[in-house]
């Protein structure tokens, strides 16, 4: 059993079933019935919520346990969620591009981060939106979640280095917030939040 299968193996939802607050606030930018790619969606809280808003959502995750729970949540909410079990370093970019990319606390090792981000960008059509929330290095001193390896935490400049050459920044900031996302994310946190539009 891999780390994420173990993480999601409990009876409840590790990060709750409500959407990430930043995504919920920024989703109004999406055109109606957008095709949305949600890598690292885990147990499906963000993908299912986006599907409830009328979007066509594809959730990609490395955890079969998480995806099973995501499909169960989608069924409970009466929406369709397309799922793919894949390692993002090997995920195949589909022929039909997406209208948006949503990345919520998807923290990757430095050795593969840029490669994966560039692959995800290739899956988007020109004009597509990119919405990201991630923990910054200041999160190391806080207990509300996230990796305990500074090399897997992101700054605005780091994300700009991965995305900005191919995208126009609409919003970008590092800030404190208070998380209330199931038992896995509770309390004061330090995050980076960005919205870009692919060129």
Helices and strands as residue ranges (DSSP letters): H 3-7, H 21-26, G 27-29, E 35-39, H 45-52, E 56-61, H 64-77, E 82-85, E 98-104, H 110-122, E 124-135, G 137-141, G 150-152, H 156-163, G 164-166, E 167-181, E 185-198
